[in-house]
Amino acid sequence: MPELLTKNFGNVSFEPESELLFTAGLPGFEDRTRFVALAFAETSPLVYLQSLEDPALCFLTLPILAADPAYRLSICAEDLAELGLAVSRQPVIGEDVLCLAVLSLRESGPTANLLAPVVVNLKTRRAVQSLSLESGYSLQFALMPQEVPVCS
């Protein structure tokens, strides 16, 4: 089993068949195409997208249905083709694809990018970050309410 030395997790073993391939990279990181999804029991349900090419590059993500249980996936035909999926229908989260929201940590609290989720074909492990401008979702979906009640 291959091992990867990472900045955040030290040495990590992973199955070669678990490698994710972003043929076009990710926005802003187009030259980084190979990642592995790491999940740890102590930080569940978080999923870390760790670059296999840059030990310091890691994206914090969350399964999209954990962020919004009513999420409706809408992928354009170009992204469906890139994933190797039929363009005649939308894929089913959990059956056809893994769908992850990239998280941002802000002073006002954590947010999830529901506008452009990371979508992975579960059979081929091909992946894209799929932007859906018509979806009505936000780049900064608040994961915690603005005003959290204080217990006394």
C-alpha atoms as one frame of an Amber mdcrd trajectory, in Angstrom:
protein
   0.000   0.000   0.000   1.503   3.381  -0.986   2.262   5.985   1.656   2.109
   9.727   1.324   3.917  12.201   3.559   1.517  15.098   4.155   1.958  18.442
   5.891  -1.165  18.027   8.055  -1.372  14.286   8.749   2.197  12.975   8.553
   2.520   9.614   6.769  -0.780   8.361   5.392  -1.362   4.999   3.710  -3.933
   4.792   0.949  -5.246   2.252  -1.530  -4.039   3.007  -5.085  -7.567   2.457
  -6.412  -8.834   5.230  -4.109  -6.992   7.907  -6.093  -9.250  10.622  -7.499
  -8.401  12.148 -10.868  -9.357  15.748 -11.648  -8.269  15.881 -15.297  -8.708
  19.674 -15.375  -7.497  20.176 -11.803  -9.452  22.370  -9.417 -10.052  26.102
  -9.942  -6.860  27.879  -8.945  -4.985  24.558  -8.781  -5.248  23.376 -12.380
  -1.827  21.688 -12.226  -2.885  19.486  -9.300  -4.920  16.581 -10.678  -4.365
  13.639  -8.323  -6.011  13.539  -4.902  -7.084  11.041  -2.295 -10.088  11.439
   0.016  -9.087  10.902   3.636 -11.630  10.382   6.407 -10.878   9.889  10.092
 -13.336   8.636  12.715 -12.424  11.423  15.136 -13.354  14.161  12.620 -16.325
  12.469  10.925 -18.121  13.499   8.746 -15.283  15.690   7.420 -13.424  14.470
   4.331  -9.971  15.811   3.507  -9.066  16.012  -0.198  -5.308  15.556  -0.012
  -3.190  16.268  -3.074  -0.900  13.411  -4.071   1.346  15.919  -5.852   1.695
  18.579  -3.142   1.970  17.448   0.504   0.833  20.888   1.713  -2.337  21.064
  -0.414  -5.444  19.729   1.296  -9.070  20.813   1.005 -11.505  20.444   3.875
 -14.826  19.065   2.617 -18.096  17.684   3.896 -20.522  15.276   2.218 -23.021
  17.628   0.638 -26.045  15.915   2.200 -24.519  16.516   5.651 -24.465  20.242
   4.844 -27.932  20.278   3.264 -30.004  17.055   3.449 -32.371  18.420   0.766
 -29.546  19.246  -1.705 -30.491  18.758  -5.372 -27.531  17.996  -7.601 -27.533
  19.585 -11.048 -24.514  18.867 -13.262 -24.042  20.318 -16.753 -23.602  17.985
 -19.735 -19.913  18.911 -20.086 -19.155  17.872 -16.490 -21.223  14.689 -16.834
 -19.164  13.774 -19.907 -15.926  14.589 -18.041 -17.046  12.236 -15.272 -17.914
   9.524 -17.800 -21.591   9.591 -16.853 -24.650   9.523 -19.092 -25.775  13.010
 -20.070 -29.391  11.828 -20.285 -29.974  11.956 -16.527 -28.612  13.485 -13.347
 -26.566  11.095 -11.194 -27.776   9.960  -7.782 -25.664  11.041  -4.810 -24.381
   7.973  -2.987 -25.216   5.589  -5.847 -23.495   7.112  -8.874 -21.417   9.875
  -7.334 -19.803  11.146  -4.180 -20.663  14.814  -3.746 -18.591  17.009  -1.433
 -18.916  20.651  -0.401 -15.618  22.509   0.015 -15.560  24.260   3.388 -14.217
  27.675   4.326 -13.431  28.694   7.863 -14.362  32.316   8.496 -14.569  34.530
  11.567 -18.354  34.414  11.291 -18.276  30.591  11.245 -17.754  27.770   8.761
 -19.382  27.905   5.334 -19.881  25.305   2.616 -19.672  25.881  -1.133 -22.942
  24.387  -2.367 -22.742  26.270  -5.675 -19.740  24.291  -6.954 -19.520  20.879
  -5.267 -16.775  18.358  -5.908 -18.401  15.441  -7.719 -16.697  12.033  -8.016
 -17.830   9.161 -10.242 -17.859   6.260  -7.762 -16.950   3.705 -10.460 -14.129
   5.479 -12.305 -12.892   7.888  -9.575 -12.888  10.723 -12.113 -13.749  14.010
 -10.425 -14.735  17.601 -11.198 -15.714  20.683  -9.282 -19.049  21.317 -10.962
 -20.335  24.891 -11.025 -24.113  25.217 -11.329 -24.995  28.913 -11.629 -28.721
  28.233 -12.096 -28.995  26.111  -8.953 -29.703  28.978  -6.562 -27.143  27.615
  -4.083 -24.518  29.752  -2.381 -20.719  29.757  -2.318 -20.973  30.543   1.395
 -23.776  28.439   2.862 -23.591  28.989   6.646 -23.146  25.725   8.519 -23.973
  27.246  11.889 -26.667  29.789  12.693 -25.449  33.367  13.030 -26.830  33.650
  16.540 -26.233  30.605  18.672 -28.203  30.718  21.920 -26.075  30.876  25.042
 -26.882  28.454  27.841 -26.794  29.873  31.336
